[in-house]
Amino acid sequence: MFLADGWKDFEVLDTGGGEKLERWGSVVLARPDPQTIWKKQKPEMWKTADARYIRSERGGGSWEILRPLPESWTVSYRELKFRVRPTGFKHTGLFPEQAANWDWMSGLVSKRVSSGKPCKVLNLFAYTGGASVACAAAGASVTHVDAAKGMVTWAKENRQECGLPEERFRFIVEDALAFVRREIRRGNSYDGILMDPPSYGRGPNGEVWKLEDEVFSLVSTCASALSANPLFFLVNSYTTGFQPTVLNNLISYTVCRNFGGKADAQELCLPVSSGGLLPCGASGRWQSNE
């Protein structure tokens, strides 16, 4: 498995009853997680929560504020800093399990850059830019693409929090697949590509987009945007529940067939302080043989 166990400012305190109790810096939040179908291991610990997200029977939900909360605050991972805050969709603007992938990509980027070679990275469905700042901090030039303007603005805030130079970033508000197709037509390519596509969405004309129907075409198209000497390729899957073997096959049939290298897909997890692991989906990775 890929285990994100390098955090100090974030901690999963306990899980169970369809929820997870997390510490984000000094703030403790209780959030839904449908996979935690067991009993809570430390019931008394849940009384320390500063806020709890309550799902609505009609869909969505809202935060129950139990103690005064800052509007937003900063958490750190290694040398990186991120602005977090509770949103109306239960999220905080950061997926901590992705730190396992940040470390992997940063190591590859740093090695290439230290050898005197430039490294261009494309982050698709890039959200608030956790992977973008991780790759840029390692020395990459990053193109960050997300269709939500608010998320791109948040990513810019995280760049500033990390003190990274603006010239290492290109922020694009656009549909990811449309952007990649245009880059291919223009002859632009990238040494590393990563994506965290949603399981479901609607296009600009109301058309329904389902990941299980579109993911092979998406990955195939993105593989065509890799440079002649690519470094890595990453596909994340959480809400669709794709098994790691599905992601491994997906990458093997597209990226490996064109570039060789090695594909690896594993479950992505976070350690839980009260015991056990929290499953957080799966990641499929490819890296070159360099």
C-alpha positions in Angstrom: 0.0 0.0 0.0 1.0 3.7 -0.3 0.9 5.0 3.3 0.9 8.7 4.0 2.7 8.5 7.4 4.9 11.6 7.3 2.4 14.1 8.8 2.9 16.2 12.0 0.2 18.9 11.5 -2.4 16.3 10.5 -3.6 13.2 12.3 -6.5 10.8 12.0 -7.4 10.4 15.7 -10.1 7.7 15.5 -12.6 6.2 13.0 -15.9 4.4 13.2 -19.7 4.7 12.8 -19.4 6.2 9.4 -17.1 9.0 10.5 -13.5 10.0 11.0 -12.0 12.3 13.7 -9.1 14.3 12.5 -6.7 16.9 13.9 -5.8 19.7 11.5 -3.1 21.6 13.3 -4.9 22.5 16.6 -8.4 22.1 15.1 -10.3 18.8 15.5 -13.0 18.0 13.0 -15.4 15.1 12.7 -16.3 14.3 9.1 -18.4 11.5 7.4 -16.6 8.6 5.9 -18.9 5.8 4.6 -16.1 3.2 4.7 -15.6 3.3 8.5 -18.4 0.7 9.1 -16.9 -0.5 12.5 -17.5 0.9 16.0 -15.5 3.9 17.2 -12.5 2.8 19.1 -12.2 5.8 21.4 -15.7 7.2 21.9 -14.6 9.7 24.6 -12.1 11.3 22.2 -14.9 12.5 19.9 -15.9 15.0 22.5 -12.8 17.0 21.6 -14.2 17.9 18.1 -14.4 21.6 17.4 -16.9 21.0 14.5 -18.8 18.1 13.0 -20.2 17.8 9.5 -23.8 16.5 9.5 -25.2 15.0 6.3 -28.6 16.0 5.2 -31.2 13.4 4.2 -31.8 15.5 1.1 -28.2 15.5 0.1 -25.2 17.6 1.1 -25.1 18.8 4.7 -23.7 21.4 6.9 -21.2 22.0 9.7 -22.2 22.0 13.3 -19.8 24.4 15.0 -19.1 23.1 18.6 -16.3 25.6 19.5 -15.2 28.8 17.8 -13.2 28.2 14.6 -10.9 30.4 12.6 -12.2 31.2 9.1 -9.1 29.4 7.8 -5.7 28.3 9.1 -2.4 26.9 7.9 -1.1 23.3 8.2 2.4 22.2 7.2 3.7 19.1 5.5 7.5 18.9 5.5 8.5 22.3 3.9 5.0 22.8 2.3 2.2 25.0 3.8 -1.5 24.8 3.0 -4.4 27.0 3.8 -7.4 24.9 5.0 -10.9 25.7 6.0 -14.2 23.8 6.3 -16.3 24.0 3.1 -19.9 23.3 2.4 -19.1 19.9 0.9 -17.4 18.5 4.0 -13.9 19.0 2.6 -11.2 21.2 4.0 -9.3 22.0 0.7 -6.7 19.2 1.2 -6.5 15.4 0.9 -3.8 14.4 3.4 -3.5 10.9 2.0 -2.0 12.4 -1.2 1.2 13.2 0.7 2.3 9.7 -0.2 2.2 10.7 -3.8 3.7 14.1 -3.2 6.8 12.4 -1.7 7.0 10.0 -4.6 6.7 12.7 -7.3 9.0 15.1 -5.5 11.7 12.5 -5.3 11.6 11.9 -9.0 11.4 15.6 -9.9 14.3 16.4 -7.6 16.5 13.7 -9.1 15.9 14.9 -12.6 16.4 18.6 -11.9 19.6 17.9 -9.9 21.0 16.2 -13.0 20.6 19.5 -14.9 17.4 18.6 -16.8 14.2 20.7 -16.7 11.0 19.0 -15.6 7.5 20.1 -16.8 4.5 18.7 -14.8 0.8 18.8 -15.7 -1.7 18.6 -12.8 -5.2 17.9 -14.0 -8.4 18.2 -11.9 -5.8 19.9 -9.7 -8.1 21.2 -6.9 -6.2 23.4 -4.4 -2.8 22.5 -5.7 -1.3 20.2 -3.1 0.6 18.2 -5.8 1.3 21.4 -7.7 3.3 23.0 -4.9 5.0 19.7 -4.0 6.3 19.3 -7.5 7.2 23.0 -7.9 9.1 22.9 -4.5 11.2 20.0 -6.0 12.1 22.2 -8.9 9.4 21.5 -11.6 7.6 23.9 -13.8 3.9 23.2 -13.1 0.8 23.7 -15.2 -2.2 23.5 -12.9 -5.6 22.9 -14.5 -9.0 22.9 -12.8 -12.5 23.9 -14.2 -13.4 25.6 -10.9 -12.1 29.2 -10.6 -12.4 29.2 -6.8 -10.2 26.1 -6.5 -7.6 27.7 -8.8 -7.7 30.8 -6.6 -7.1 28.7 -3.5 -4.2 27.0 -5.2 -2.6 30.4 -5.8 -3.0 31.0 -2.1 -1.1 27.8 -1.3 1.7 28.8 -3.7 2.0 32.0 -1.7 1.9 30.2 1.6 4.8 28.0 0.4 6.8 31.0 -0.8 7.3 29.5 -4.2 8.2 31.7 -7.2 5.3 32.6 -9.4 7.2 31.8 -12.6 7.2 28.1 -11.8 3.4 28.0 -12.2 0.8 28.3 -14.9 -2.7 28.3 -13.6 -5.5 27.4 -16.0 -9.3 27.5 -15.4 -10.6 25.0 -18.0 -12.0 21.6 -18.6 -9.0 19.2 -18.2 -9.6 17.0 -21.3 -10.2 20.0 -23.5 -7.0 21.6 -22.3 -5.0 18.4 -22.9 -6.3 18.0 -26.5 -5.4 21.6 -27.3 -1.9 21.1 -25.9 -1.4 18.0 -28.1 -2.5 20.0 -31.2 0.0 22.7 -30.2 2.8 20.2 -29.8 3.2 20.8 -26.1 4.3 17.9 -23.9 5.0 17.2 -20.2 7.5 15.1 -18.3 5.1 14.3 -15.6 1.3 14.1 -15.7 -1.1 13.5 -12.7 -4.8 13.5 -12.4 -7.5 13.1 -9.8 -10.7 13.0 -11.9 -14.2 13.1 -10.3 -16.4 10.1 -10.5 -19.3 12.1 -11.9 -19.9 15.5 -13.4 -21.7 17.5 -16.1 -20.2 19.2 -19.1 -20.8 22.8 -20.2 -23.8 21.8 -22.2 -25.3 19.6 -19.5 -23.9 16.3 -20.7 -23.3 13.7 -18.1 -19.7 12.6 -17.5 -19.1 9.3 -15.7 -15.5 8.3 -14.9 -16.0 4.6 -15.5 -17.1 5.4 -19.0 -14.5 8.0 -19.8 -11.3 7.1 -17.9 -9.7 4.9 -20.5 -10.1 7.6 -23.2 -8.9 10.2 -20.7 -5.7 8.3 -19.7 -5.0 7.4 -23.4 -5.3 11.0 -24.4 -3.1 12.3 -21.6 -0.5 9.7 -22.3 -0.2 11.3 -25.8 0.8 14.5 -24.0 3.9 13.0 -22.4 7.3 14.1 -23.6 9.7 11.9 -25.4 11.5 11.2 -22.2 8.8 11.2 -19.5 9.3 10.8 -15.8 6.0 9.8 -14.2 2.3 9.4 -14.7 -0.3 9.2 -11.8 -4.0 8.4 -11.7 -5.9 8.7 -8.4 -9.2 7.1 -7.7 -11.3 7.5 -4.6 -15.1 7.8 -5.1 -15.4 5.3 -7.9 -13.8 2.5 -5.9 -11.6 1.3 -8.8 -9.5 -1.6 -7.5 -5.7 -1.1 -7.8 -5.5 -3.8 -10.4 -7.8 -1.8 -12.6 -5.5 1.2 -12.4 -2.5 -1.0 -13.0 -4.0 -2.4 -16.1 -5.1 1.0 -17.3 -1.6 2.4 -17.1 0.0 -0.7 -18.5 -2.2 -0.7 -21.6 -1.5 3.0 -22.3 1.7 4.5 -20.8 3.8 1.3 -20.5 3.1 0.2 -24.0 4.5 3.4 -25.4 7.3 4.2 -22.9 8.2 1.0 -21.1 9.0 1.7 -17.5 7.1 0.3 -14.5 3.5 0.5 -13.4 2.4 0.1 -9.8 -1.0 0.5 -8.2 -1.8 0.2 -4.5 -4.4 1.1 -2.0 -3.8 4.6 -0.5 -4.1 4.8 3.3 -3.6 7.0 6.4 -2.6 5.7 9.8 -5.1 6.0 12.6 -3.8 6.9 16.0 -6.3 4.8 17.8 -5.3 1.8 15.7 -5.6 0.5 12.2 -5.6 2.3 8.8 -8.1 4.5 7.0 -8.6 3.5 3.4 -8.5 6.4 1.0 -8.9 5.0 -2.4 -6.2 3.9 -4.7 -3.4 5.4 -6.8 -1.9 4.0 -10.1 1.7 5.1 -10.7 4.0 4.8 -13.6 7.7 5.8 -13.7 10.5 5.6 -16.2 13.5 3.4 -15.9 15.9 6.3 -15.6 
